[in-house]
């Protein structure tokens, strides 16, 4: 792999994670293998002397502060206490703290650990429909919880709104840098961004539609075992629109012909737990387009990752196609 996550760099991350194994009661000789590279690097640690493996997440520098990481873990623990969603527990270190760190090339790399959750990522095909009905109910429980939950003092997470997604302060980079974006496509996306900004401003950020959300319920963060869905990776949780959680759930498969059926299933499931008026449902295409442009920016700014390298310029081309369709239906 090239770029930031070149093989030698990943090996140094692994060694940094290995140096902290004792913090979670594992032997320094435990087997450590790479699970995933995205915003962060996650490793699986197996120790023959303990019963259960653990997952170590090594955070990317200059993304989340320690306070933001702590806030994420606080929300996860609140969700687990109230049995809102099935999600693996954050694992405390030997002294009770949940966040460790090591120094790499003068940068602090924060590390947290979780129990390994059972299940498999669901396949991206028509069989998703029942799972998306369950996911709609899960989303509604999450949204209901955050409207009741009194956040602890010092709780801080990023806010995902137009300005921080596609505007002047983009958290994941500028969509204009999209891989292979030609002038014609850029003009289409400029027009699309303007329509999105206008629609989102009109929709607003009232308490019935905007709050703390998972923000990354994509298939890779769902582990299915029978009828049970486990939600993992709250690393991008933050303040945004509740319906955005559906758009995030179809990340990277937005052009599949079964997406409308998944949207219908998600809404059905949601309504078994909480009301979801048509005002919100009609915004789903807007949030899908918003997420798609955000991911297009992410791929450009994270071109060293396996996901970005697999999708490449073809994903940008698809974004332009989706934008043209969106404009034809939502704003000339």
N, C-alpha and C positions, 0 to 999 in steps of 0.2 A: 504494500500500500504506500502511496506517495503522500506528500504534504505533511501536515501536522502529525497525523497518525501513521507515520512510517514505522516499519517493523521494529527498528531499534528503539524508537520512542515508546512504542507500546510495551516493549520489553522492560524499559525503565519504569513505566507505570506499574507493570506487574511486580517488579521488585519492590517498588514503594509500597504497594498493597501488601506484599508478603511481609515486609518489615513490621506491619501492624497486626499481623495475625494473632499475636499474643494478647492484644487488647480484647479480643473476643474468645480467648481461651483455646485457640488453635495452635498446633505445633508449627514452628517455622519451616518444618519439612512437609507441611500439607501441600497437596496438589492444587495449583492455582491455574485455571484456564480461562481464556477470554470468552465471554459470552456475546458481547455486543459493543459496537462503537457507534455512537451517535453524537448527541451533545456531550455525553460523558462516556467513560469506559466502565463496563461492568465485568466483573470476574466471578467465577464460581470457585470456591475454596472447599476442598474435601480433605478431611483429616481422618485417617483410619482409626484414631483413638477416640473419636466422638461419633455420636449417632447420626447427626444431621449436618449436611453441608450448608454453607451460608453464601449469600450473594454480596459482594463488595462493590459499591459504586464509587468510582473515583471521579470527582467533579472536574469539569473543564475550568480552567482559570478565567477570571474576569467575566463570569456569568452570574452565578448566585453568590451572595454574601453568606457568611456563616449564619447571620440572623435569618435570612431567607430559607436556608436549609433547615434550621431549627423550627421555623414556622411550618414548613411542609410536614415535618415529622409530628408536630403537635396536632395538625389536622388529621393525619392518618390515625394517630392514637385515639383522637376523639371519635372518629368514624368507627374504629374497632370497639371502643367502649360501648357505644350505642348500637352496635350491630347494624350499621347502616349499609355496609358493603363488605364483601369478602375481599380482604387484601392482606398480604403478609405483614407481620409485625416488624418494625424497626428493632434491631437488636442492640441493647446497651453494651457498652464496654465494661470491662471488669470493675471499674470505679463507678459505674452508673451513668456516665456521660454517653451521648449517642453519636457524637461527631469526633472523629480523629483526623489527623493531618500528617503529611510528610512534606519535606521540602524537595523540590525538583528544579534544578537550574535557577535557584533563587525565587521560585514561585511556590506559594503554599497550595497544596492539593488536598482539599477536604475529602474525607472518606466516611461513608456510612455503610451499615450492614443491615441486611434483611434476611429473614428466613426464606428458604427456597420454596416457592409455591408450586403445587401440582397443576397439571393440565397442559394443554397445547394451544398454540395460536390457531384460531379458526381459519379455514380456507376461504379465499376470496372468491366465492361463487354464490349461486342461488341458494345454497343451503344455509346462508347467513340469516335468512329472514326470521326464523324462530329466535335465534340468538339476539337479533336486533330488537325484537319485542321485549326480551328480558333486559337488554341494555337500556331501552327506554325507561323501564321501571327503575333500574339502577340509577339512571341519570336523575329521575324525579326524586328519588330518595336522597341523593346527594344534594340537590338544589333545595329540597325542603329542609335538610339539616342545616345548611349554611344560613338560611333565613332565621333559624331559631338559635343557632350556636353563638354564645358570647365568646368572641375570640380573645385569647390571652393577651396580656400586656406585651407590647413589643412585637406583635404579629405583623409580618411584612412579607408581601409577595408582589410580583410584578403585575401590572395591569395591561391586559390585552384589549386595546381599542384601536380605532383606525390609525391614530397618530403613531402608536408604537408597533403597528403591524405593517402598514403600507405608507405611513406619513413621514413626517420630518424626523422622527426619532425611532427608527425601526430597530427592534430588538434582534431580528434575525437577518439584517442586511437589507439592501436596496433591491427591490424587484427589477429595477432597470438594468441591473447587472446580470440578469438571467442568462444562463448558458445558451448561446446561439440565437439570442433575440435580435431579429432583424428590425429595420425601421418601421416596416408595415405593422409588424406585431406589436412593437412598442406603442405605436399610435392607438392600436386597439386597446391595449392594456391601460394606457393613460386615460382614455375615455371611460373604461370600465372602473378604474379607481375613482374617478370623479363621481360616477353614479353610485358606487358603494358608499363613498363618504356622505353623499346627500341622503341616501336611504337610511344609513345608520344614525345620522344626526336626527332625522325625523322620527325614527323608532325610539331613540333615547336610551337612557340608562337608569330607568326607574327600578325600585327594589323588587318589583315583580318580574324583572327580566334580566337583571344584571347583578352579579355577585361572585363569590368564590366558586370556581369550576375546576374540574380536572384538567381540561384544555388539551388533552392528548389521548383520548379514548380510542386510538387507532387499534387495528387488529393485533399488532405486535405487543400491545399492552393489555390484551385480554387473554386469559388462559382458561380454556374450557375443559371441563371434565364431567361428562354426562350432562345433567341439567344445571350444573353449577358454573357460574362465571366468576373468575377471580380477576380483579382489577389491580394492575401493578403500575409502577412508575408515575408517581405524582410530581415528578421533577418540574414539569411545566405548569403546575397548578397556579392559578392566579385569578385576578378579577376580570371578568368578561361577561358576555351575554350567555344566558343559560342555553339557548338553542345552538350556540356555537359548539357545544359538546357533540351534537350530532355531526356537524361538519368535520370536526376533528376525527370522528370515528370512521369516516370513509376516506381518510388520508391516503393518497397515492392510487386510489381506485375510482376516482370521481367520474371517469368516462364510461364505467361499466354500465350496461343496459339495465341491470337490476337495481340501480341506486334508487329510483322512485319507489320500488317495492320495499326497500330497506327503510326509506323515510316514513312510509306509511306504517310499517311495523313498529318503528321507534316511537312514533306518535301514539299508536295504540297502546303500547306498553307504558308509556309515560302517563297516559290518561287513566290507567288502572291505579295509579298512586296519587296523582295530583292533576288539577285542571291545566289544560294547555289550549288557550283560545286561538281562533283562526288568525288573529293578528300576529301571533308568534309563529304559527305554522307557515304562513305565507312568506316569512322571512328566511325560511330554510335555504332556498336557492341563493339568496344574498350571502348567507354565511358560508355556504359551500364555495362560492366564488372568492370570498374573502380569504378563506383558509387555503384555497388552491394558489392564490397569488402569494400568500405568506410562505407556503412550502416552496414555491418557485424561487423566492428570495433566499430561503434557507439552503436550498441545493447549491445556489451560486456562492454563498458565503461559507459553505461546508463541503466544498468540492472534493476534499480529501477523503471523505467518508465513503464507505462501500455503497450506501444507499444512493448518494449523489452520483457516483461513478456508474452505477447500474442504470439510473434513469436518464442522466445526461440531457442532451438537447431535445430529445424526444418529449421529455416532460414539459419543457418550455413550449414546444409546438402544440401539445395538448392543452396547455393553459390558454393559448391564444384561441384555439378552437372553442373551448368552453366559454371564453369571454365573448366571442362573436355570437354564440347561441344565447348567452345571458343578455347581451345588449339587444338582441332581436326581440326578447320577451319583456325586458325590464327598463329599457331607456334608449331611445334613438339618439 
